[in-house]
Amino acid sequence: MKQFLTALFLLVCIVNSVAQNYDEAKVPAYVLPEIFTTSAGQGVKSRKAWEDVRRPEILKLFEDNIYGQMPKDYDSIRYTLKNEDKAAMNGKARLKDVAVQVFRNKKSIQINLLLFVPNNAKKPSPVFVLINNRGKDNTDPTRKIKSGFWPAEMVIDSGYAVAAFHVSDLAPDNKETYMNGVLQLYPEHLKADNGMRAIGAWAWGASRVMDYFENDKDIDVKNVIVVGHSRGGKASLWAAAQDQRFAVCVTNCSGNTGAALARRQFGERITRINTTFPHWFNNNYKKFNDKENELPVDQHMLIALIAPRPLYATNASKDLWADPTGTFLALKKAEEVYALYGMKSKLPANPPGINVPVPKPPLAYHNREGEHDLTAYDWGNFIKLMRSRP
Ligand code: GTR
């Protein structure tokens, strides 16, 4: 029996991996929904029509069909400095270990925020905040363990503050237990087909951290950069799309339902993501399993929601699952919204080569050599983007 089950499991794995397309020649012909045509078929030509009509309409389409509603109300929020080290990183930085507690309907959750601020800063510091979807070791506050996933010393040396919180504080990344977090504060969402789910909860957490930054004099709130990798990169995109206080968005290897176009059906597809991770997106999204072309949006429109703020999307050469070409094409399609703000994209016409970064606003991109990961190479380029901002 055990052997039979192992064989069956292997077979399912093989069928699944063969079922995913990795061949550019097999990408079907597709038509992307127009960014500048309203649901009523009207053309959008001005910034005003974009901001007043089409942008809110697209945001709602993403809420209703994919990420779920984003609750904005809560009863109260409390910030507590749990621990502080004024001479962290050999005196280079101040560590603040902050509890962000949010209360609603007699329930509460706690986001544990780690923040290092450069000690030599003469004014409030811009800050990179990572939505950490990997091990907590990656953000070791004692700095005994160092990781390219969150190279805090490098960011501090470059003159920026660096922060992180873990997704498990908001919603455990598990289809059985994801509701044991923010969703306890908003149980009505669980009943709604367009309710918030795990990725929405992580993005909601980023906004509560932003609430905290607005109350921390060490932080330059006009320059908060939200960073996420992969599933965390889907959340960083959604956070920046719906909360315009984020000045810059970094979405690293975010792939399907992140920065890559769904209609290309290359690498991971909607059916697969909804089956493996049914707790990430809302119920309505399941209607689009194997029906990418029926979606009223595609991911270039999520990027468009971030305009005119800078966005950095990345890929890795061996991570075809996340469709590097589809990510680049989504950025290219979003250029038209930046153009509406008089911004000229520096992206080339075709995807740049491997390790040929374009860390330039408003739309930055690179395809790093190697595996699906977030590394010091990636972070070095995010810093370059910040430095080349006007
Ligand atoms: C994969 C998933 C991707 C991506 C990745 C990750 O299993 O299919 O969409 O989110 O996990 O988060 O590393």
Residues whose N, C-alpha, C, O or C-beta is under 5 A from the ligand:
A	BS01	GTR	H229 S230 R231 N256 E268
